[in-house]
């Protein structure tokens, strides 16, 4: 399955906001899988020096991963 990375610049993001985003992604992954779309959130890293997050996903297509991020409000 292809792997995708979403890189976001998030100056001023709080640890609580990052934790909330992770929880939303997990919920949306479960929802999409129950609908028959096999998509996985693998891991995310926050790089404080650059205020970036790097989020790694597996999915059948860029569109599926984009939809996951849209549903999670990212």
C-alpha distance (Angstrom), angle and dihedral (degrees) to the residues before:
residue distance angle dihedral
X1 . . .
X2 3.83 . .
X3 3.80 120.0 .
X4 3.80 123.5 -137.9
X5 3.79 132.9 -171.0
X6 3.79 125.9 -152.8
X7 3.80 113.2 -158.2
X8 3.78 115.8 -164.6
X9 3.79 131.4 -178.3
X10 3.82 106.7 -140.0
X11 3.80 112.0 171.3
X12 3.79 111.8 -171.0
X13 3.81 95.5 13.3
X14 3.79 113.1 156.9
X15 3.80 127.9 -137.2
X16 3.82 88.4 -116.1
X17 3.81 91.0 54.7
X18 3.80 90.8 50.8
X19 3.81 91.6 48.9
X20 3.80 90.6 49.0
X21 3.80 91.3 51.0
X22 3.80 90.3 51.4
X23 3.80 91.4 51.1
X24 3.81 91.5 50.0
X25 3.81 91.8 49.7
X26 3.82 91.3 51.6
X27 3.81 91.0 50.9
X28 3.81 92.4 47.6
X29 3.82 92.3 47.5
X30 3.81 89.3 55.5
X31 3.80 90.9 48.1
X32 3.78 94.4 49.7
X33 3.80 92.0 46.0
X34 3.81 90.3 52.3
X35 3.82 86.7 53.6
X36 3.80 90.5 53.4
X37 3.83 101.1 -100.0
X38 3.79 110.4 126.1
X39 3.78 104.6 -146.9
X40 3.81 127.4 148.1
X41 3.79 135.1 -164.5
X42 3.80 104.0 -143.1
X43 3.80 104.1 -178.5
X44 3.76 145.2 -46.0
X45 3.77 132.7 -140.6
X46 3.79 128.4 -161.2
X47 3.79 115.6 -151.5
X48 3.82 105.5 -161.2
X49 3.80 94.9 -169.8
X50 3.80 91.1 63.2
X51 3.83 98.2 23.9
X52 3.80 88.8 -125.1
X53 3.77 133.2 139.6
X54 3.78 121.5 -154.9
X55 3.81 111.3 -160.3
X56 3.81 119.9 -171.9
X57 3.80 123.0 -153.7
X58 3.79 139.0 173.3
X59 3.75 119.1 -148.2
X60 3.77 144.9 143.2
X61 3.83 92.1 -103.8
X62 3.77 145.2 -1.7
X63 3.80 87.1 -106.4
X64 3.83 91.8 59.3
X65 3.81 92.3 50.0
X66 3.80 90.8 45.5
X67 3.82 89.5 51.5
X68 3.80 90.7 50.8
X69 3.80 90.8 52.9
X70 3.82 91.1 45.9
X71 3.80 91.9 52.1
X72 3.79 90.9 48.2
X73 3.79 90.8 51.9
X74 3.78 94.9 -118.2
